[in-house]
């Protein structure tokens, strides 16, 4: 559970760090949004280092599955667009992949 919650916090930090510049570039919001965006991306990078696994590549690979789920939750909560059944199926497949990578037996 701790691993999944940490991945979710990591994903949220990345999404916020990318969403704020998107607001500035695409919707004409104030340029000062780049400051909290940079801080959020720094938090994202730090959070990635807290995951307990051998090798950064494995963390990045597993993180991708959780990121997909959090991004679609963001789509619904922030953008107001309800995910389709295809979106949900894709998230489930990605989460199974994440679980296989993160919870594999150790030697």
C-alpha positions as CSV (number, residue, x, y, z in Angstrom):
1,X,0.0,0.0,0.0
2,X,2.9,2.4,0.9
3,X,4.4,1.8,-2.6
4,X,1.2,2.6,-4.4
5,X,0.5,5.7,-2.3
6,X,4.1,6.9,-3.0
7,X,3.7,6.3,-6.7
8,X,0.4,8.2,-6.6
9,X,2.1,11.2,-4.9
10,X,4.9,11.0,-7.4
11,X,2.4,11.1,-10.3
12,X,0.5,14.0,-8.9
13,X,3.7,16.0,-8.5
14,X,4.6,15.3,-12.1
15,X,1.1,16.1,-13.4
16,X,0.9,19.4,-11.5
17,X,4.4,20.3,-12.7
18,X,3.3,19.8,-16.3
19,X,-0.2,21.1,-16.0
20,X,0.8,24.6,-14.8
21,X,3.0,25.3,-17.8
22,X,0.2,24.0,-20.0
23,X,-2.2,26.5,-18.5
24,X,0.3,29.3,-19.2
25,X,1.1,28.2,-22.7
26,X,-2.4,27.1,-23.9
27,X,-4.8,29.2,-21.8
28,X,-2.9,32.4,-21.3
29,X,-2.6,32.0,-17.5
30,X,0.2,34.0,-15.7
31,X,3.8,33.2,-16.3
32,X,4.4,33.0,-12.5
33,X,2.8,29.5,-12.7
34,X,6.1,28.3,-13.9
35,X,7.5,28.7,-10.3
36,X,5.2,26.2,-8.6
37,X,5.5,24.0,-11.7
38,X,9.3,23.9,-11.3
39,X,8.9,23.2,-7.6
40,X,6.4,20.4,-8.3
41,X,8.8,18.8,-10.8
42,X,11.6,19.0,-8.3
43,X,9.3,17.3,-5.8
44,X,8.5,14.6,-8.4
45,X,12.2,13.9,-9.0
46,X,12.9,13.6,-5.2
47,X,9.8,11.4,-4.7
48,X,11.2,9.0,-7.4
49,X,14.3,8.5,-5.3
50,X,12.2,7.3,-2.3
51,X,10.9,4.2,-4.1
52,X,12.5,1.0,-2.7
53,X,13.7,-1.0,-5.6
54,X,16.9,-1.9,-7.3
55,X,17.7,0.3,-10.3
56,X,16.2,3.6,-11.4
57,X,14.9,2.1,-14.6
58,X,12.7,-0.4,-12.7
59,X,11.2,2.5,-10.7
60,X,10.5,4.5,-13.9
61,X,8.9,1.5,-15.6
62,X,6.6,0.7,-12.7
63,X,5.8,4.3,-12.1
64,X,4.4,4.6,-15.6
65,X,1.5,2.3,-14.8
66,X,0.5,4.3,-11.8
67,X,1.0,7.5,-13.7
68,X,-1.6,6.4,-16.3
69,X,-4.2,5.8,-13.6
70,X,-3.5,9.1,-11.9
71,X,-3.6,11.0,-15.2
72,X,-7.0,9.6,-16.1
73,X,-8.3,10.5,-12.6
74,X,-6.9,14.0,-13.3
75,X,-8.8,14.0,-16.6
76,X,-12.0,13.3,-14.8
77,X,-11.5,15.5,-11.7
78,X,-9.8,18.5,-13.2
79,X,-10.7,18.5,-16.9
80,X,-14.2,17.2,-16.3
81,X,-13.9,14.4,-18.9
82,X,-15.1,11.0,-17.7
83,X,-12.8,8.2,-18.7
84,X,-14.2,5.7,-21.2
85,X,-14.4,1.9,-20.5
86,X,-11.3,1.7,-22.9
87,X,-9.5,4.1,-20.6
88,X,-10.3,2.0,-17.6
89,X,-9.2,-1.2,-19.3
90,X,-5.9,0.5,-20.2
91,X,-5.3,1.6,-16.6
92,X,-6.0,-1.9,-15.4
93,X,-3.5,-3.4,-17.8
94,X,-0.9,-0.8,-16.9
95,X,-1.4,-1.4,-13.2
96,X,-1.0,-5.2,-13.6
97,X,2.3,-4.4,-15.4
98,X,3.3,-2.1,-12.6
99,X,2.5,-4.8,-10.0
100,X,4.5,-7.4,-11.9
101,X,7.5,-5.1,-12.0
102,X,7.4,-3.8,-8.4
103,X,6.3,-6.9,-6.6
104,X,8.4,-9.5,-8.3
105,X,10.1,-12.1,-6.0
106,X,13.5,-11.1,-4.8
107,X,16.5,-13.4,-4.6
